[in-house]
């Protein structure tokens, strides 16, 4: 038995036994990464990073696996995959809008944009273009925010699944460690970069597009299970 399997499979069997599910139907993957992370992917896949596998105590590793099992139990793996693909056009549209907004709009560029717009209207037809603007574009731009909100809700549900199985204390310890590591990383970034010229990860816009709630929020939802 490979060392990874010898470490991971007993913990996984413990989690699935508590949950009352057949753990053999899932595939366990190990990602070569120095980050503390794990994931649930479509196709009954549960993955952990090598750092999580080797550095987390067995209780905390079990809590992380119970969280990922919660994603599978809630059908989040497939919904996340579909949401990612359907959200690609919206994310591309937002990036294009930001590029246009940051560019210097000269009269020559205005003429080019106007000519291009008239050409598109002539080719596509006024009716179809108007329908796309009135209905398609707003939905396209809003979808990344809706998708992120659904993702945050799925994370909290997976946390609750792990907590209901009895892993809340260990899961809270993992979140506290990750929160402290992230705070130290931000301090190092600002110390090296000098002035805070870039948008901070904790900005309102970044939180709206984040697929994961912040750690204080997740810890708050775990309090009732501690």
Buried (B, 14 or more C-beta within 10 A) or exposed (E): EEEBEEBBBEBBEBBBEBBEBEBEEBEBBBBEEEEBBBBBBBEEBBBBBBBBBEEBEEBBBBBBBBBBBBBBBBEBBBBBEEBEEEBEBBBEBBEEEEEEEEEEEEEEEEEEEEEEEEEEEEEEEEEEBEEEEEEEEEEBBEBBBEBBBBBBEBBBBBBBBBBBBEBBBBBBBBBEBBBEEBEEEBEEEEEEEEEEEEEEEEEEEEBEBBBBBBBEBBBEBBEEBE
